[in-house]
Structures are given as structure tokens and as C-alpha cells.
Amino acid sequence: MNIRSTARPLVALAGATLIASLAVSIATVTLPVLSREFAAPIASVQWVMLAYLVSTTVTIVLAGHLGDQLGNKRVLVIGTAAFAIASVICAAAPTLGVLIAGRAMQGLGGAVLLSLPLSVVRQTTSMDRTGSALGLLGTMSAIGTALGPSVGGIVISEFGWRAAFGGLAVFSLVVLGLSVQFIPEMDVRKRDGGVRADWLGAGLLAITLTLYALATTGSHAVPNWISVSLLPSTALAFVAFMIAELHADAPFVPFSILRNKPIVTALSANLLVSTTMMSTLVVGPFFLSFALGLSDVSVGLVMAIGPVTAALTGVLAGRATDRFGTQRVIALGLIEIVLGLACLAILPRLLGVIGYIVALMVLTPGFQFFIAANSTRVLLPTTADQRGLLSGLLGLSRNLGFMTGASVMTALFSAAVGSDEITKSSPNVIGSAFTTTFLAAAAATLLAATLMLVGKARRIKFEDGV
């Protein structure tokens, strides 16, 4: 496999990863404008974000599964086209309801853009360069996170909020063309001579994830009486899903995967690390604004340091994975994350903004090292007919971590502050709550490290269709 044949698909896959990340980050800066434009409350406008996140989370495993069944290139092209059409709908939306519906459709395409690049990388890249390729995708995701608020703010101030979604439409059409031209056709390994679908299992999993997503969006997204019942309902839906999978001839998620302890451990650690990643994004601005007294512009600049550092270290993390092996780099990443979270809990209270910046520069590379090595560890030994499914499960664990971090870590911070009205709390109280929150995040990551390192002797193997 020559370098040129590998580089061309990577261009398309990097573009797909970038627009999936931009679709999240660029929308954040549209919310205040949309609230004014449609004269809508925050509880309604926030569904512009939530619709995309919920839709992506619910369908990301299905997207990977369809890639295995129908061919990764075909599904990636369809998903990118759906994303482009949905972006046009968003840009032309006459009402907030239409915009939210467009974002939900955009999330369907986003699920494909998030899951299938991982699978295609494994098919188009040699084993000794898989880590580097996955590191590049991590870099593109970080770049999208960093560019979204800044580029989106400029575009919106000059051309209006519709231009932000219009730009996503144009960019996705470019990626569509690159995908058609550069991504090779792959053989589809069909089981028993054809495509077999466990639609009951897929439907029950979608219901489970939808309920969990709604449960973790907070009380402002749904009425209180509904919110209270969501977590028990989620548990019941998950039990129904497990029972259905036990009796399915061709289960949506084979139990051979769920019984594979190294895979379950890797996915669980991915969820825990993603939870701590999101906590830096949702809790950090409160501390910077109300404890350190930074302006909105200054908060944005400080917060951008994390994604910029991630963008600079993503490829390095991938190369380290190829050179030193997944287990060593996973251990390095987890140790650095724990150290970085401890620094974030302590240094800003001692050194102010400088301490916060130093902590981010220690913490963020750890995320990149872990993600590149953990993804490589899961995907490298995967059989051809399971790559899409495993890629979808990796994306699912990440998204569940993001939702959990956005809700649980914010709730922990609020509880530590002792009041929902943070503007009335003293800087010392907010600082103490910030320290408590990130010491808890460090403890969660230490748990992830323990899960990964205790089972270090176990290698992921795929047998009997896994």
C-alpha cells in the first residue's frame, strides 16, 4: 500500500471528521442570535444543539453497522449527502421548529461522519500506520472544536446566522466530492449470503439512547415530571434491548462483543475519559468568568488553548502509538490526564489564569494520546465485517461520555457551589467547587486507568464473528 493511495482517502476522511466537529462547535455561537431572531427562550433554543447531539448519539452505532452490511463508501457518501441537504434546510429554516428538525437530520449524517472514518482508516491504512491516521482524525476533530466558535462568530457578525449553516453545506459538498473520488470501493462480507438486520434490536437501542440523552440534558430541556422518570425508563429499555439481543438470530450488537472483556474495558474507559473532557468545556467557563473575573472574550481565548493544544499533539499521539504500541501510550495518556486534572484543580487557584493555561497544556495532550491509542487498540485486530460496528461503539461511548459530563459534572459543580444562582456566590466558593469537581474528574480517570492497566495482559481478539 503506497503512501499516495493512503493519503488520498485520508484527505476525505479528515474533511468528514472536521465538518462533524464544526457542526457542534459552530452552533454554540448561534444560540444567542437565534434567541433574538425567533424571540424564543433559552430552553427552546438549546434544542438546536440537543437535536444534533441526540440524533447523532442514537444512530451512530446503526451507521457503523450499515457500513459493515452495505459498504463503508456507500454509506459514507449517503451520510455526507444527507448532512449537506440538512445544512441547506437549516440555512433556509423559516421557523425555529424547522431549524431544529434540520439539525436532527444533520445529526443523522453526522453519525456517519463520526463513525465510518475510523472504519475506513483501518481498511485503507497499513497496520503500522493506523495510529498515525487515527491521530490525524483526532487533530481534525480538535481543529473543528477550536475553529467553530471563532470562525462562526466572524461569519455570523458579517453575514448572519444562516451563513454559518450555509458554510457547512458548502464544505460538506466538497467532502462529498472527495469521498466519491478518493475512497476506494470495499468488498462487503455478507453473512449467509445477504444482509441481515436486527431491526428490533436497533429500535430498542435507539429508544434506550434517546431516553438517556433526554435524561442527561437537564431539567430545562424537558418538564420536571418527565425528567424524573427518564433514568428508570432508560434502564427498562436497556433490559428489553438485552433480552431481544439474546433471542435474535443476527443480533444488532453481537454478545460475543459484549462478552469480550478487553473491548468492554476499552469502551468503558473511553466513556469515562470523554466525561472528563466535557467537564473542562462546561465547568471551566463558570470558573473563569465568576471566580477569576475574565471578560467573555478572554474566557473564549483561554478556552481555545485546549483545542489548539489538541490539534498540535494529535498527529504526534498517533505516531507514538505506531512506534511504542497501544498499551504504553494508553498508560502515558491516562497518567497525563490524571496529572492534568489535578493541576487544573489546584494551579488556577494558586496562579490564576496562568495556572489554568498551564493545566490545559498538561491535560489536553493526555486526551489525544489516550484517544489515538485506545481507538487503535480496538480497531487494529478487528475483522473486516465488524469494523463499522466497533467504530460506531467507540463513537457511542464518546458521545455518552460527553452527555454525562455535560450533565453530571455540571450538577456536581452546582451542588458544590451550593446555589443555582452562581452570580451571587463568592469567588472563593466558586473556586472551591471548581477544585472539588476536577478532583472528582481526576478520580474518575484514575478509575479508567485502573480498568485499562489491570487488564493489560489481555489482548483484544476477534473470534466467532467478533
C-alpha positions as CSV (number, residue, x, y, z in Angstrom):
1,M,0.0,0.0,0.0
2,N,1.8,3.1,-1.2
3,I,1.7,6.5,0.6
4,R,-0.2,8.2,-2.2
5,S,-3.1,5.7,-2.1
6,T,-3.3,6.1,1.6
7,A,-3.1,9.9,1.7
8,R,-6.0,10.5,-0.7
9,P,-8.6,8.7,1.3
10,L,-7.2,10.4,4.5
11,V,-8.0,13.8,2.9
12,A,-11.6,12.9,2.5
13,L,-11.8,11.3,6.0
14,A,-10.1,14.3,7.6
15,G,-12.6,16.6,6.0
16,A,-15.6,14.4,7.2
17,T,-14.3,14.5,10.8
18,L,-13.7,18.2,10.6
19,I,-17.3,19.1,9.5
20,A,-18.8,16.7,12.1
21,S,-16.9,18.6,14.8
22,L,-17.7,22.0,13.3
23,A,-21.4,21.1,13.3
24,V,-21.3,21.0,17.1
25,S,-18.9,23.9,17.9
26,I,-20.2,26.4,15.3
27,A,-23.7,26.1,16.5
28,T,-22.8,27.2,20.0
29,V,-22.3,30.8,18.9
30,T,-25.6,30.9,17.0
31,L,-27.7,30.4,20.1
32,P,-27.9,34.0,21.4
33,V,-28.6,35.2,17.9
34,L,-31.3,32.6,17.4
35,S,-32.9,33.5,20.7
36,R,-33.3,37.1,19.5
37,E,-34.2,36.2,15.9
38,F,-37.1,33.9,16.9
39,A,-37.9,35.6,20.2
40,A,-37.5,32.2,21.8
41,P,-36.4,31.3,25.4
42,I,-33.1,29.5,26.1
43,A,-35.0,26.2,26.9
44,S,-36.2,26.2,23.3
45,V,-33.1,27.5,21.5
46,Q,-30.9,24.9,23.2
47,W,-32.6,22.2,21.1
48,V,-30.6,23.5,18.2
49,M,-27.7,21.9,19.9
50,L,-29.5,19.0,21.6
51,A,-31.3,17.8,18.4
52,Y,-27.9,17.2,16.7
53,L,-26.3,15.6,19.7
54,V,-29.3,13.3,20.5
55,S,-29.7,12.3,16.8
56,T,-26.0,11.5,16.4
57,T,-25.8,9.5,19.6
58,V,-28.9,7.4,18.8
59,T,-27.9,6.5,15.3
60,I,-24.1,6.3,15.5
61,V,-24.0,2.5,16.1
62,L,-26.5,1.9,13.3
63,A,-24.3,4.0,11.0
64,G,-21.3,1.8,11.7
65,H,-23.5,-1.4,11.4
66,L,-24.8,-0.3,8.0
67,G,-21.2,0.4,6.8
68,D,-20.4,-3.2,7.6
69,Q,-23.5,-4.5,5.8
70,L,-23.7,-2.2,2.8
71,G,-20.2,-1.0,2.3
72,N,-18.4,1.9,4.1
73,K,-18.0,4.1,1.0
74,R,-21.7,3.8,0.0
75,V,-22.9,4.7,3.5
76,L,-20.3,7.5,3.9
77,V,-21.4,9.1,0.7
78,I,-25.1,8.8,1.6
79,G,-24.5,10.2,5.0
80,T,-22.4,13.2,3.7
81,A,-25.2,13.9,1.2
82,A,-27.8,13.9,3.9
83,F,-25.6,16.2,6.0
84,A,-25.4,18.6,3.1
85,I,-29.2,18.6,2.5
86,A,-29.9,19.1,6.2
87,S,-27.4,22.0,6.3
88,V,-29.4,23.7,3.5
89,I,-32.6,23.1,5.4
90,C,-31.1,24.7,8.4
91,A,-29.8,27.7,6.5
92,A,-33.2,28.3,4.9
93,A,-35.3,27.5,8.0
94,P,-38.3,29.9,8.3
95,T,-39.0,28.9,11.9
96,L,-37.2,27.6,14.9
97,G,-39.1,24.3,14.7
98,V,-37.8,23.7,11.1
99,L,-34.3,24.6,12.2
100,I,-34.4,22.0,15.0
101,A,-35.8,19.4,12.6
102,G,-33.0,20.2,10.2
103,R,-30.4,19.8,12.9
104,A,-31.9,16.4,13.8
105,M,-31.5,15.3,10.2
106,Q,-28.0,16.8,10.2
107,G,-27.2,14.6,13.2
108,L,-28.1,11.5,11.1
109,G,-25.4,12.5,8.7
110,G,-23.1,13.5,11.5
111,A,-23.4,9.9,12.9
112,V,-22.0,8.6,9.7
113,L,-19.2,11.2,9.5
114,L,-18.2,10.4,13.1
115,S,-18.2,6.6,12.9
116,L,-17.2,5.5,9.4
117,P,-13.9,7.4,9.0
118,L,-12.5,5.2,11.8
119,S,-13.6,2.1,10.0
120,V,-12.3,3.3,6.6
121,V,-8.9,4.2,8.1
122,R,-8.5,0.6,9.2
123,Q,-9.3,-0.6,5.7
124,T,-7.1,1.8,3.7
125,T,-4.1,2.2,6.0
126,S,-1.4,-0.3,6.8
127,M,-1.3,-1.7,10.3
128,D,2.0,0.1,11.2
129,R,0.4,3.5,10.3
130,T,-3.1,3.1,11.7
131,G,-2.2,5.0,14.9
132,S,-0.9,8.0,12.9
133,A,-4.0,8.1,10.7
134,L,-6.3,8.0,13.8
135,G,-4.2,10.7,15.4
136,L,-4.8,12.8,12.3
137,L,-8.5,12.4,12.7
138,G,-8.2,13.4,16.3
139,T,-6.3,16.5,15.2
140,M,-9.1,17.4,12.7
141,S,-11.7,17.0,15.4
142,A,-9.8,19.3,17.7
143,I,-9.3,21.9,15.0
144,G,-13.1,21.8,14.3
145,T,-13.8,22.4,18.0
146,A,-11.3,25.3,18.1
147,L,-12.4,27.0,14.9
148,G,-16.1,26.7,15.3
149,P,-16.7,29.5,17.9
150,S,-14.1,31.9,16.3
151,V,-14.9,31.4,12.7
152,G,-18.6,31.0,13.4
153,G,-18.6,34.3,15.3
154,I,-17.0,36.2,12.4
155,V,-19.3,34.7,9.8
156,I,-22.4,35.4,11.9
157,S,-21.3,39.0,12.6
158,E,-20.7,39.7,9.0
159,F,-23.4,37.6,7.2
160,G,-25.9,36.4,9.7
161,W,-26.6,33.1,11.4
162,R,-27.9,31.4,8.2
163,A,-24.4,31.8,6.6
164,A,-23.0,29.5,9.3
165,F,-25.2,26.6,8.2
166,G,-24.7,27.5,4.6
167,G,-21.0,27.2,5.0
168,L,-21.4,23.8,6.5
169,A,-23.5,22.8,3.4
170,V,-20.7,24.0,1.0
171,F,-18.0,22.3,3.0
172,S,-19.9,19.0,3.1
173,L,-20.4,19.1,-0.7
174,V,-16.6,19.4,-1.0
175,V,-16.1,16.4,1.3
176,L,-18.8,14.5,-0.7
177,G,-16.8,15.0,-3.9
178,L,-13.5,14.0,-2.2
179,S,-15.2,10.9,-0.8
180,V,-16.6,9.8,-4.2
181,Q,-13.2,10.3,-5.9
182,F,-10.7,9.1,-3.3
183,I,-12.3,6.5,-1.1
184,P,-11.9,3.1,-2.7
185,E,-14.8,0.6,-3.0
186,M,-14.5,-2.1,-0.4
187,D,-15.8,-5.7,-0.6
188,V,-18.8,-6.3,1.7
189,R,-18.7,-9.5,3.6
190,K,-22.3,-10.6,3.8
191,R,-23.3,-13.2,6.3
192,D,-25.2,-16.2,5.0
193,G,-25.4,-14.7,1.5
194,G,-27.1,-11.5,2.3
195,V,-27.8,-8.5,4.5
196,R,-29.4,-9.4,7.8
197,A,-30.9,-6.7,10.0
198,D,-32.0,-6.9,13.6
199,W,-34.4,-4.0,13.4
200,L,-36.0,-4.8,16.8
201,G,-32.6,-4.6,18.5
202,A,-31.7,-1.4,16.6
203,G,-35.1,0.1,17.6
204,L,-34.8,-0.8,21.3
205,L,-31.2,0.6,21.4
206,A,-32.4,3.8,19.7
207,I,-35.1,4.1,22.4
208,T,-32.6,3.5,25.2
209,L,-30.2,6.1,23.9
210,T,-32.9,8.6,23.3
211,L,-34.2,8.3,26.8
212,Y,-30.7,8.5,28.2
213,A,-29.9,11.6,26.1
214,L,-33.1,13.3,27.3
215,A,-32.3,12.4,30.9
216,T,-28.8,14.0,30.7
217,T,-29.9,17.2,29.0
218,G,-31.1,18.7,32.3
219,S,-34.4,19.9,33.7
220,H,-34.6,22.8,31.3
221,A,-34.9,20.6,28.3
222,V,-37.9,18.6,29.4
223,P,-40.6,19.1,32.0
224,N,-39.6,18.0,35.6
225,W,-42.2,15.2,35.8
226,I,-40.8,13.7,32.7
227,S,-37.2,14.2,33.7
228,V,-37.7,12.2,36.9
229,S,-38.9,9.1,35.1
230,L,-36.3,9.1,32.3
231,L,-33.5,7.2,34.0
232,P,-35.7,4.3,35.2
233,S,-37.3,4.2,31.8
234,T,-33.8,4.1,30.3
235,A,-32.9,1.1,32.4
236,L,-36.0,-0.8,31.4
237,A,-35.4,-0.1,27.7
238,F,-31.9,-1.3,28.1
239,V,-33.1,-4.6,29.7
240,A,-35.6,-5.0,26.9
241,F,-32.7,-4.5,24.4
242,M,-30.5,-7.1,26.1
243,I,-33.4,-9.7,26.1
244,A,-34.1,-9.0,22.4
245,E,-30.4,-9.5,21.5
246,L,-30.2,-12.8,23.4
247,H,-33.0,-14.2,21.2
248,A,-32.1,-12.6,17.9
249,D,-30.7,-14.8,15.1
250,A,-28.4,-12.0,13.9
251,P,-28.1,-9.6,16.9
252,F,-27.5,-5.9,16.2
253,V,-24.7,-5.9,18.8
254,P,-23.4,-9.5,19.0
255,F,-23.0,-10.8,22.5
256,S,-19.6,-12.1,21.6
257,I,-18.6,-8.4,21.6
258,L,-20.3,-7.7,24.9
259,R,-18.5,-10.7,26.4
260,N,-15.1,-9.6,25.2
261,K,-13.8,-8.0,28.4
262,P,-10.9,-6.0,26.7
263,I,-13.4,-4.4,24.3
264,V,-15.8,-3.6,27.1
265,T,-13.0,-2.2,29.2
266,A,-11.7,0.0,26.3
267,L,-15.2,1.4,25.6
268,S,-15.8,2.0,29.4
269,A,-12.6,3.9,29.7
270,N,-13.4,5.9,26.6
271,L,-16.7,6.9,28.2
272,L,-15.1,7.9,31.5
273,V,-12.3,9.9,29.7
274,S,-14.9,11.6,27.5
275,T,-16.9,12.6,30.6
276,T,-13.8,14.4,32.0
277,M,-13.1,16.0,28.6
278,M,-16.6,17.5,28.6
279,S,-16.3,18.7,32.2
280,T,-13.5,21.1,31.1
281,L,-15.7,22.6,28.5
282,V,-18.9,23.1,30.6
283,V,-17.4,23.9,34.0
284,G,-14.3,25.9,33.0
285,P,-16.1,29.0,31.7
286,F,-18.0,29.4,35.0
287,F,-14.8,29.5,37.0
288,L,-13.0,31.8,34.5
289,S,-16.0,34.2,34.5
290,F,-17.2,34.3,38.1
291,A,-14.1,33.3,40.1
292,L,-11.3,34.9,38.0
293,G,-13.5,37.7,36.6
294,L,-12.5,37.4,33.0
295,S,-14.5,39.0,30.2
296,D,-16.4,36.9,27.6
297,V,-13.6,37.5,25.1
298,S,-10.9,36.5,27.5
299,V,-12.8,33.4,28.5
300,G,-13.1,32.3,24.9
301,L,-9.4,32.9,24.3
302,V,-8.4,30.8,27.3
303,M,-10.8,28.0,26.5
304,A,-9.4,27.9,22.9
305,I,-6.0,26.8,24.3
306,G,-7.3,23.3,24.9
307,P,-8.4,22.6,21.3
308,V,-5.4,24.3,19.9
309,T,-3.0,22.1,22.0
310,A,-5.0,19.1,21.0
311,A,-4.7,20.0,17.3
312,L,-0.9,20.3,17.7
313,T,-0.5,17.0,19.5
314,G,-3.0,14.7,17.7
315,V,-0.6,13.5,15.0
316,L,2.2,13.1,17.5
317,A,0.0,10.9,19.6
318,G,-0.8,8.7,16.6
319,R,2.9,8.4,15.7
320,A,3.8,7.5,19.2
321,T,1.1,4.8,19.1
322,D,2.6,3.2,16.0
323,R,6.1,3.4,17.4
324,F,5.7,2.4,21.1
325,G,2.5,0.3,21.0
326,T,-1.0,1.0,22.2
327,Q,-0.6,-0.2,25.8
328,R,2.3,2.1,26.6
329,V,0.7,5.1,25.0
330,I,-2.7,4.4,26.7
331,A,-0.9,4.3,30.1
332,L,1.0,7.5,29.2
333,G,-2.2,9.3,28.2
334,L,-4.1,8.2,31.3
335,I,-1.3,9.2,33.7
336,E,-1.0,12.6,32.0
337,I,-4.8,13.1,32.2
338,V,-4.9,12.4,35.9
339,L,-1.9,14.8,36.4
340,G,-3.5,17.4,34.2
341,L,-6.8,17.3,36.1
342,A,-5.0,17.5,39.4
343,C,-3.2,20.6,38.0
344,L,-6.5,22.1,36.9
345,A,-8.0,21.6,40.3
346,I,-5.1,23.3,42.1
347,L,-3.0,25.6,39.9
348,P,-5.7,28.1,38.8
349,R,-6.5,28.8,42.5
350,L,-2.8,29.5,43.1
351,L,-1.7,31.2,39.9
352,G,-4.9,32.4,38.3
353,V,-5.2,32.4,34.5
354,I,-1.5,31.4,34.1
355,G,-2.2,28.3,36.2
356,Y,-5.3,27.5,34.2
357,I,-3.4,27.7,30.9
358,V,-0.5,25.6,32.2
359,A,-3.0,22.9,33.4
360,L,-4.7,22.8,30.0
361,M,-1.3,22.4,28.3
362,V,-0.6,19.4,30.5
363,L,-4.1,17.9,30.3
364,T,-5.0,18.1,26.6
365,P,-2.2,16.1,25.1
366,G,-3.1,13.3,27.5
367,F,-6.6,13.2,25.9
368,Q,-5.0,12.9,22.5
369,F,-2.6,10.1,23.5
370,F,-5.4,8.1,25.1
371,I,-7.9,8.5,22.2
372,A,-5.4,7.6,19.5
373,A,-4.0,4.6,21.3
374,N,-7.4,3.3,22.6
375,S,-9.0,3.6,19.2
376,T,-6.1,1.8,17.6
377,R,-6.2,-1.0,20.2
378,V,-9.9,-1.6,19.5
379,L,-9.8,-1.4,15.7
380,L,-6.4,-2.9,14.8
381,P,-7.4,-6.6,15.3
382,T,-11.0,-6.1,14.1
383,T,-12.3,-8.4,11.4
384,A,-13.5,-6.8,8.2
385,D,-17.2,-7.3,8.8
386,Q,-17.1,-5.8,12.3
387,R,-15.1,-2.6,11.8
388,G,-18.0,-0.3,11.3
389,L,-19.8,-1.7,14.3
390,L,-16.8,-1.2,16.6
391,S,-16.2,2.3,15.2
392,G,-19.8,3.1,16.0
393,L,-19.5,1.7,19.5
394,L,-16.3,3.9,20.0
395,G,-18.3,6.9,18.9
396,L,-21.2,6.0,21.0
397,S,-19.1,5.7,24.2
398,R,-17.6,9.1,23.4
399,N,-21.0,10.8,22.9
400,L,-22.4,9.1,26.0
401,G,-19.4,10.5,27.9
402,F,-20.0,13.9,26.5
403,M,-23.6,13.9,27.6
404,T,-22.8,12.5,31.0
405,G,-20.0,15.1,31.5
406,A,-22.3,17.9,30.5
407,S,-25.0,16.9,33.0
408,V,-23.3,15.1,35.9
409,M,-20.2,17.3,36.2
410,T,-22.3,20.4,35.9
411,A,-24.6,19.1,38.6
412,L,-21.6,18.2,40.8
413,F,-20.2,21.7,40.3
414,S,-23.6,23.3,41.1
415,A,-24.0,21.2,44.2
416,A,-20.5,22.1,45.4
417,V,-21.3,25.8,44.9
418,G,-24.5,25.3,46.9
419,S,-26.7,27.5,44.8
420,D,-28.2,27.6,41.4
421,E,-27.6,31.4,41.3
422,I,-23.9,31.3,40.7
423,T,-23.7,35.1,40.1
424,K,-24.5,35.6,43.8
425,S,-21.7,33.2,45.0
426,S,-18.3,34.5,46.2
427,P,-15.2,33.7,44.1
428,N,-13.8,31.6,46.9
429,V,-16.9,29.4,47.0
430,I,-16.8,29.0,43.2
431,G,-13.1,28.2,43.3
432,S,-13.6,25.5,46.0
433,A,-16.4,24.0,43.9
434,F,-14.2,24.0,40.8
435,T,-11.4,22.2,42.8
436,T,-13.9,19.6,44.1
437,T,-15.3,19.0,40.6
438,F,-11.9,18.4,39.0
439,L,-10.6,16.3,41.8
440,A,-13.6,14.1,41.2
441,A,-12.8,14.1,37.4
442,A,-9.2,13.0,38.3
443,A,-10.7,10.2,40.4
444,A,-12.9,9.0,37.5
445,T,-9.9,9.0,35.2
446,L,-7.9,7.1,37.7
447,L,-10.7,4.5,37.7
448,A,-10.4,4.3,33.9
449,A,-6.6,3.9,34.2
450,T,-7.1,1.1,36.7
451,L,-9.6,-0.7,34.4
452,M,-7.2,-0.4,31.5
453,L,-3.9,-1.3,33.2
454,V,-5.2,-4.1,35.4
455,G,-6.2,-6.0,32.3
456,K,-3.1,-5.1,30.3
457,A,-2.2,-8.7,29.8
458,R,-5.4,-9.3,27.9
459,R,-5.2,-8.7,24.2
460,I,-8.3,-8.0,22.1
461,K,-9.1,-11.0,19.9
462,F,-11.9,-11.5,17.5
463,E,-13.2,-14.9,17.2
464,D,-16.5,-16.5,16.1
465,G,-17.6,-13.4,14.2
466,V,-16.3,-10.8,16.5
